Amino acid sequence: MNTFLSIVQILIFGGLVGTTFYFGFKKFKEIYSNIMLGKPETINTTLGFRLKSMFLIAFGQKKMFKLTFAALLHLVIYVSFCITQIELIEIFLDGFTAGHRRIFHLAEGTFFQSIYVFAISFIEFLTLLTLVVTIIFILRRTTFLINRFNKPELKGFPAKDALTILTFELILITCIFLMNGADSAIRIKELGHGYGFLIGDIIGSMLAGLSLGVLEVLEKIGWYGHLCMVLGFLLYLPYSKHLHVLLAFPNTFFTRPEAKGEIHNMPAIMHEVKSMIDPSYTVPATDGEVQFGAKDVFDLSWKSLLDADTCTECGRCTQACPANITGKKLSPRKIMMDTRDRMEDITKGKKEHGPDFIDNKTLLGDYITAEELRACTTCNACVEECPVNISPLNIIVELRRNLIMEQSDSPSEWNTIFANMENNQAPWQFSPEDRLKWTEELN
């Protein structure tokens, strides 16, 4: 009978894990395909530069600390997320072998038992801190009404998404304490003492009055609850803004090396200018019609699309944006969210109607308006503030280039400036030869 139950447990465990990894892999593969919708972009950096960017920004949370209080809260969640996964090693080992606390029993009676107890106690301490921080995060989004969490682009799913993950965390924390507490209570009833866990033994002493059968059920509820919350999080992650937990690392690894605010010249324009200056210059052949800027996600680079999928929706970019601060429609966070939505809508359409599906929509116009793009001052504040090195500015500039150079859609005031720059090499409406005439009136 025990052998039969063990086989059933292994099959259930294997089924849960296998199903999760199968569907998770399919979704992550889809996300990769979305990013590869973009055009090629070469990022010329050394491996040392890339590793430094990744370890300082993604792993080290360097830019998070521009907002100290929020950074400290996030740090607790981040450290807890990383370290508490150690306990999953034993859960997976127990699951695939139908065992119970395999690592503890291997270490029991040796020096490693103390290390094991310390590790679990430290995990429990971090879990308790995470409980406090999670409650604070919920209050920040529902009660304290932090301004950057109450922008129009966060209405609907984005607001529910954040609270969904926080709810996941509350359930996971409850399951961890229930699992360790009930397990300690069983040990107290059988041996007169618990494992020595910091919090599990306290909870165990409170539950020790329950019958052995009830405690075994509670321990299993906590164990499977812990497992299901972790697996559920993995399945939900690709649909959530919390995808940045994973994508922050490749995104910072491929950080562009240029100085902040540097805007690349368009190759087509450069070739044209060079041919005008040097008649012997040969313009490189192209595969088709030259397009200026970007109209849809296909015209953006893969790095810009990776930026969009990495967006944490924290709103620091929008909070720092002078256009948004002064009441204009532009929100850099919305630019990234709209780009991500456009990618997902394309993929959804192709899944439903076939690979040749065309919805006659474009990122420019149907998702992001000219009013938003014109409000940008290219001040680079959004790029400076982003904690994971995302650049909304790259997308804004490419879309605005298309708006102006392909669609000739720009305000009359801008057209005057463009004409002056073309004819006078300056925004002002007078000849370059007259620029220094004002000095003639000086002594």
C-alpha positions as CSV (number, residue, x, y, z in Angstrom):
1,M,0.0,0.0,0.0
2,N,2.8,2.4,0.9
3,T,4.6,1.6,-2.4
4,F,1.3,2.3,-4.3
5,L,0.9,5.6,-2.6
6,S,4.5,6.5,-3.3
7,I,4.1,5.8,-7.0
8,V,0.9,7.9,-7.0
9,Q,2.7,10.8,-5.4
10,I,5.6,10.6,-7.8
11,L,3.2,10.5,-10.8
12,I,1.2,13.5,-9.5
13,F,4.4,15.4,-8.8
14,G,5.9,14.6,-12.1
15,G,2.6,15.4,-13.9
16,L,2.4,18.8,-12.3
17,V,6.1,19.7,-13.0
18,G,6.0,18.3,-16.5
19,T,2.8,20.1,-17.5
20,T,4.1,23.4,-16.1
21,F,7.4,23.2,-18.0
22,Y,5.7,22.2,-21.2
23,F,3.2,25.1,-21.3
24,G,5.8,27.5,-19.8
25,F,8.3,26.5,-22.6
26,K,5.6,27.1,-25.3
27,K,4.9,30.6,-24.0
28,F,8.5,31.6,-23.5
29,K,9.2,30.4,-27.1
30,E,6.4,32.7,-28.2
31,I,7.9,35.6,-26.4
32,Y,11.2,34.9,-28.1
33,S,9.5,34.9,-31.5
34,N,7.8,38.2,-30.6
35,I,11.2,39.8,-29.9
36,M,12.6,38.4,-33.2
37,L,9.8,40.2,-35.1
38,G,12.2,43.2,-34.9
39,K,15.0,44.1,-37.3
40,P,18.6,43.2,-36.6
41,E,20.6,45.5,-34.4
42,T,24.3,45.1,-33.7
43,I,25.4,46.1,-30.2
44,N,29.2,46.6,-30.2
45,T,30.3,45.9,-26.6
46,T,32.8,43.7,-24.9
47,L,31.9,40.7,-22.8
48,G,33.3,42.6,-19.8
49,F,31.0,45.6,-20.4
50,R,28.0,43.3,-20.8
51,L,28.7,41.3,-17.6
52,K,29.4,44.5,-15.7
53,S,26.1,46.0,-16.8
54,M,24.1,42.8,-16.0
55,F,25.7,42.3,-12.5
56,L,25.4,46.0,-11.5
57,I,21.9,46.8,-12.9
58,A,20.0,43.5,-12.9
59,F,21.7,41.5,-10.2
60,G,22.9,44.4,-8.1
61,Q,19.8,46.5,-8.3
62,K,22.0,49.6,-8.7
63,K,19.5,52.0,-10.3
64,M,16.7,50.9,-8.0
65,F,18.2,52.9,-5.2
66,K,17.4,56.3,-6.7
67,L,14.2,55.7,-4.7
68,T,15.6,54.4,-1.5
69,F,12.4,53.3,0.4
70,A,11.0,51.5,-2.6
71,A,14.4,50.0,-3.4
72,L,14.7,48.5,0.1
73,L,11.2,47.0,-0.1
74,H,12.1,45.5,-3.5
75,L,15.4,44.3,-2.2
76,V,13.7,42.2,0.5
77,I,11.4,40.6,-2.1
78,Y,14.3,40.1,-4.5
79,V,16.7,38.5,-2.0
80,S,13.9,36.4,-0.5
81,F,12.9,35.2,-4.0
82,C,16.4,34.1,-4.8
83,I,17.3,32.4,-1.4
84,T,13.9,30.8,-0.7
85,Q,14.3,28.8,-3.9
86,I,16.9,26.7,-2.0
87,E,14.1,25.0,-0.2
88,L,12.7,23.9,-3.6
89,I,15.7,21.7,-4.0
90,E,14.4,19.5,-1.2
91,I,10.8,19.7,-2.3
92,F,11.8,18.5,-5.8
93,L,13.9,15.7,-4.3
94,D,11.1,14.6,-2.1
95,G,8.6,14.9,-4.9
96,F,10.5,12.7,-7.3
97,T,11.4,10.1,-4.6
98,A,8.2,10.2,-2.6
99,G,10.3,11.0,0.4
100,H,10.1,13.5,3.3
101,R,12.9,15.9,4.2
102,R,15.5,13.8,2.4
103,I,18.3,16.4,2.8
104,F,17.6,16.8,6.5
105,H,17.7,13.1,7.2
106,L,20.9,12.8,5.2
107,A,22.5,15.5,7.3
108,E,20.9,14.4,10.6
109,G,23.4,13.7,13.3
110,T,26.2,15.5,11.5
111,F,27.6,19.0,11.3
112,F,25.5,19.6,8.2
113,Q,22.3,19.3,10.3
114,S,23.1,22.7,11.9
115,I,23.7,24.2,8.4
116,Y,20.4,22.8,7.2
117,V,18.5,24.1,10.2
118,F,20.2,27.5,9.8
119,A,19.3,27.7,6.1
120,I,15.6,26.9,6.7
121,S,15.5,29.3,9.6
122,F,17.0,32.1,7.5
123,I,14.5,31.3,4.7
124,E,11.7,31.6,7.3
125,F,13.1,34.9,8.5
126,L,13.2,36.2,4.9
127,T,9.7,34.9,4.3
128,L,8.4,36.8,7.4
129,L,10.0,40.0,6.1
130,T,8.5,39.3,2.7
131,L,5.1,39.0,4.3
132,V,5.5,42.5,5.8
133,V,6.8,44.0,2.5
134,T,4.0,42.3,0.5
135,I,1.4,44.0,2.7
136,I,3.1,47.3,2.3
137,F,3.2,46.9,-1.5
138,I,-0.6,46.1,-1.5
139,L,-1.3,49.2,0.6
140,R,0.9,51.3,-1.8
141,R,-1.3,50.3,-4.7
142,T,-4.7,50.3,-3.0
143,T,-4.6,52.7,-0.1
144,F,-1.7,55.2,-0.2
145,L,-2.4,56.0,-3.9
146,I,1.1,56.5,-5.1
147,N,0.8,58.8,-8.1
148,R,2.8,56.7,-10.6
149,F,0.6,53.7,-9.8
150,N,-2.6,55.6,-10.7
151,K,-2.0,56.6,-14.3
152,P,-4.5,55.8,-17.1
153,E,-2.3,53.1,-18.7
154,L,-2.5,51.0,-15.5
155,K,-6.3,50.7,-15.5
156,G,-7.7,47.2,-16.0
157,F,-5.4,44.2,-16.3
158,P,-2.1,46.0,-15.3
159,A,-3.5,46.9,-11.9
160,K,-5.0,43.4,-11.4
161,D,-1.7,41.9,-12.5
162,A,0.3,43.5,-9.7
163,L,-2.2,42.6,-7.1
164,T,-2.4,39.0,-8.5
165,I,1.3,38.5,-8.0
166,L,1.1,39.9,-4.5
167,T,-1.8,37.6,-3.7
168,F,0.3,34.7,-5.0
169,E,3.0,35.7,-2.5
170,L,0.6,35.8,0.4
171,I,-0.6,32.3,-0.4
172,L,2.9,31.1,-0.9
173,I,4.1,32.5,2.4
174,T,1.1,30.9,4.2
175,C,1.9,27.5,2.6
176,I,5.6,27.7,3.6
177,F,4.7,28.4,7.3
178,L,1.9,25.8,7.3
179,M,4.3,23.2,5.8
180,N,7.1,23.8,8.2
181,G,4.8,24.4,11.2
182,A,2.7,21.2,10.7
183,D,5.9,19.2,10.1
184,S,7.5,20.6,13.3
185,A,4.3,19.8,15.2
186,I,4.5,16.1,14.0
187,R,8.1,15.9,15.1
188,I,7.2,17.4,18.5
189,K,4.4,14.8,19.0
190,E,6.7,12.0,18.0
191,L,10.1,13.0,19.5
192,G,9.2,15.8,22.0
193,H,11.1,18.5,20.0
194,G,10.9,20.1,16.6
195,Y,13.6,20.6,13.9
196,G,15.0,23.8,15.5
197,F,13.5,26.1,12.8
198,L,13.2,29.7,13.8
199,I,9.5,30.2,13.1
200,G,8.4,26.6,12.1
201,D,9.0,25.3,15.6
202,I,7.0,28.2,17.1
203,I,4.0,27.5,14.8
204,G,4.6,23.7,15.5
205,S,4.2,24.2,19.2
206,M,0.9,26.0,18.6
207,L,-0.4,23.2,16.4
208,A,1.0,20.3,18.5
209,G,-2.4,19.8,20.2
210,L,-4.0,18.7,16.9
211,S,-4.2,15.0,16.1
212,L,-1.4,13.4,14.1
213,G,-3.8,12.7,11.1
214,V,-4.8,16.4,10.9
215,L,-1.2,17.6,11.1
216,E,-0.2,15.2,8.3
217,V,-3.0,16.6,6.1
218,L,-2.0,20.2,7.0
219,E,1.6,19.4,6.1
220,K,0.6,18.0,2.8
221,I,-1.6,21.1,2.1
222,G,1.3,23.3,2.8
223,W,3.7,21.2,0.8
224,Y,1.5,20.9,-2.3
225,G,0.4,24.5,-1.9
226,H,4.0,25.7,-1.9
227,L,4.7,23.6,-5.0
228,C,1.5,24.8,-6.8
229,M,2.2,28.4,-6.1
230,V,5.7,28.2,-7.5
231,L,4.5,26.3,-10.6
232,G,1.6,28.6,-11.0
233,F,3.9,31.6,-10.8
234,L,6.1,30.1,-13.6
235,L,3.0,29.7,-15.8
236,Y,1.7,33.1,-15.1
237,L,5.0,34.9,-15.4
238,P,5.1,35.1,-19.2
239,Y,1.7,36.9,-19.2
240,S,2.7,39.4,-16.5
241,K,4.9,42.5,-16.1
242,H,6.9,40.3,-13.7
243,L,8.5,38.8,-16.7
244,H,11.2,41.3,-15.9
245,V,12.4,38.9,-13.2
246,L,14.0,36.9,-16.1
247,L,14.3,39.4,-18.9
248,A,16.1,42.0,-16.9
249,F,19.3,39.9,-17.2
250,P,19.5,39.6,-21.0
251,N,18.2,43.2,-21.4
252,T,21.0,44.7,-19.2
253,F,23.5,42.3,-20.8
254,F,22.7,43.9,-24.1
255,T,22.9,47.4,-22.8
256,R,23.7,49.9,-25.6
257,P,27.2,51.4,-25.1
258,E,26.3,54.9,-26.5
259,A,26.1,57.9,-24.2
260,K,22.6,58.5,-23.0
261,G,20.7,60.8,-25.3
262,E,22.8,59.9,-28.4
263,I,20.6,59.4,-31.4
264,H,21.8,57.4,-34.3
265,N,21.8,58.8,-37.8
266,M,19.6,57.0,-40.3
267,P,21.8,55.1,-42.8
268,A,19.6,56.0,-45.8
269,I,20.1,59.7,-44.9
270,M,23.8,59.4,-44.3
271,H,24.3,57.7,-47.7
272,E,22.3,60.4,-49.5
273,V,24.4,63.2,-47.8
274,K,27.6,61.4,-48.6
275,S,26.7,61.0,-52.2
276,M,25.9,64.8,-52.4
277,I,29.2,65.7,-50.9
278,D,31.3,63.2,-52.8
279,P,30.1,62.4,-56.3
280,S,32.3,59.3,-56.4
281,Y,30.5,57.8,-53.3
282,T,28.5,54.7,-54.2
283,V,25.2,54.3,-52.3
284,P,24.9,50.7,-51.1
285,A,22.2,48.6,-52.7
286,T,19.1,47.9,-50.7
287,D,16.8,44.9,-50.7
288,G,13.7,47.0,-51.3
289,E,12.1,50.4,-50.8
290,V,13.9,52.5,-48.1
291,Q,11.6,53.4,-45.2
292,F,12.4,56.1,-42.7
293,G,11.8,55.4,-39.1
294,A,9.3,52.8,-37.8
295,K,5.6,52.4,-38.4
296,D,5.1,49.0,-36.7
297,V,7.0,46.6,-34.5
298,F,8.5,44.9,-37.5
299,D,10.4,48.2,-38.2
300,L,11.9,48.4,-34.7
301,S,15.0,46.6,-33.7
302,W,14.9,43.4,-31.6
303,K,16.5,45.3,-28.8
304,S,13.6,47.7,-28.6
305,L,11.2,44.8,-28.6
306,L,13.2,43.2,-25.8
307,D,13.0,46.5,-23.9
308,A,9.2,46.4,-24.3
309,D,8.9,42.8,-22.9
310,T,11.3,43.7,-20.1
311,C,9.3,46.7,-18.9
312,T,8.5,46.4,-15.2
313,E,5.6,49.0,-15.4
314,C,7.1,50.7,-12.3
315,G,6.4,54.1,-13.8
316,R,9.7,55.8,-12.8
317,C,10.1,56.9,-16.5
318,T,6.7,58.5,-16.6
319,Q,7.2,60.1,-13.1
320,A,10.4,61.7,-14.4
321,C,9.0,62.7,-17.8
322,P,8.7,66.6,-18.0
323,A,6.0,66.2,-20.7
324,N,3.9,64.0,-18.5
325,I,4.5,66.2,-15.4
326,T,3.2,69.2,-17.3
327,G,0.0,67.4,-18.2
328,K,0.8,66.3,-21.8
329,K,-0.4,62.9,-23.0
330,L,3.0,61.3,-23.3
331,S,3.8,58.5,-20.9
332,P,7.0,56.5,-21.6
333,R,5.6,53.6,-19.7
334,K,2.6,53.5,-22.0
335,I,4.9,53.5,-25.0
336,M,6.5,50.3,-23.8
337,M,3.2,48.7,-22.8
338,D,1.7,49.6,-26.2
339,T,4.6,48.1,-28.0
340,R,4.3,44.9,-26.0
341,D,0.5,44.8,-26.6
342,R,1.1,45.2,-30.3
343,M,3.5,42.2,-30.4
344,E,1.0,40.1,-28.5
345,D,-1.9,41.1,-30.7
346,I,0.1,40.1,-33.8
347,T,0.9,36.7,-32.4
348,K,-2.7,36.2,-31.2
349,G,-4.0,37.0,-34.7
350,K,-1.6,34.6,-36.4
351,K,-2.5,31.8,-34.0
352,E,-6.2,32.3,-34.6
353,H,-6.2,33.1,-38.4
354,G,-2.9,31.7,-39.7
355,P,0.6,32.9,-40.4
356,D,-0.5,35.3,-43.2
357,F,-2.9,37.2,-41.0
358,I,-2.9,40.9,-41.4
359,D,-5.1,43.1,-39.2
360,N,-4.4,46.4,-41.0
361,K,-3.3,48.0,-37.8
362,T,0.1,49.6,-37.0
363,L,1.8,50.5,-33.8
364,L,1.9,54.1,-35.0
365,G,-1.6,55.4,-35.1
366,D,-3.6,52.5,-33.7
367,Y,-1.7,52.1,-30.5
368,I,0.5,55.2,-30.1
369,T,-0.7,58.6,-31.3
370,A,1.1,61.5,-32.9
371,E,0.2,63.7,-29.9
372,E,2.2,61.5,-27.6
373,L,5.2,61.4,-29.9
374,R,5.3,65.2,-30.4
375,A,5.3,65.8,-26.7
376,C,8.7,64.1,-26.2
377,T,11.6,66.6,-25.7
378,T,14.2,63.8,-26.1
379,C,15.6,64.9,-22.7
380,N,16.4,61.2,-21.8
381,A,15.0,61.4,-18.3
382,C,13.0,58.1,-19.0
383,V,16.2,56.2,-19.9
384,E,18.1,57.6,-17.0
385,E,15.4,56.5,-14.5
386,C,14.7,53.0,-15.8
387,P,16.0,50.4,-13.3
388,V,16.6,47.9,-16.0
389,N,18.2,50.1,-18.8
390,I,15.1,50.3,-21.0
391,S,15.0,53.0,-23.6
392,P,11.5,54.3,-24.5
393,L,13.3,57.1,-26.3
394,N,14.5,54.8,-29.1
395,I,11.0,53.8,-30.0
396,I,9.7,57.3,-29.7
397,V,12.4,58.7,-32.1
398,E,11.9,55.9,-34.7
399,L,8.1,56.4,-34.7
400,R,8.4,60.2,-34.9
401,R,10.9,59.8,-37.8
402,N,8.3,57.8,-39.7
403,L,5.5,60.3,-38.8
404,I,7.5,63.2,-40.2
405,M,9.6,61.8,-43.0
406,E,7.2,59.2,-44.4
407,Q,3.8,60.7,-43.6
408,S,4.8,64.4,-43.8
409,D,2.8,64.8,-40.6
410,S,4.3,67.5,-38.4
411,P,3.0,70.9,-37.1
412,S,3.5,74.0,-39.2
413,E,5.9,75.4,-36.6
414,W,8.1,72.3,-37.0
415,N,8.0,72.6,-40.8
416,T,9.3,76.2,-40.6
417,I,12.3,74.9,-38.5
418,F,12.9,72.1,-40.9
419,A,12.9,74.5,-43.9
420,N,15.3,76.9,-42.1
421,M,17.7,74.1,-41.2
422,E,17.7,72.8,-44.8
423,N,18.2,76.3,-46.3
424,N,20.1,78.1,-43.6
425,Q,21.7,75.3,-41.6
426,A,20.1,76.7,-38.4
427,P,16.5,77.0,-37.0
428,W,16.5,80.7,-37.6
429,Q,15.2,82.4,-40.7
430,F,18.3,84.3,-41.8
431,S,21.3,83.6,-43.9
432,P,24.4,82.0,-42.3
433,E,26.4,85.0,-43.5
434,D,24.3,87.3,-41.3
435,R,24.8,85.4,-38.1
436,L,27.5,87.6,-36.7
437,K,26.0,91.0,-37.7
438,W,24.9,91.6,-34.2
439,T,28.5,91.9,-33.2
440,E,28.9,95.0,-35.3
441,E,26.9,97.0,-32.7
442,L,29.3,96.1,-30.0
443,N,32.2,98.3,-29.0
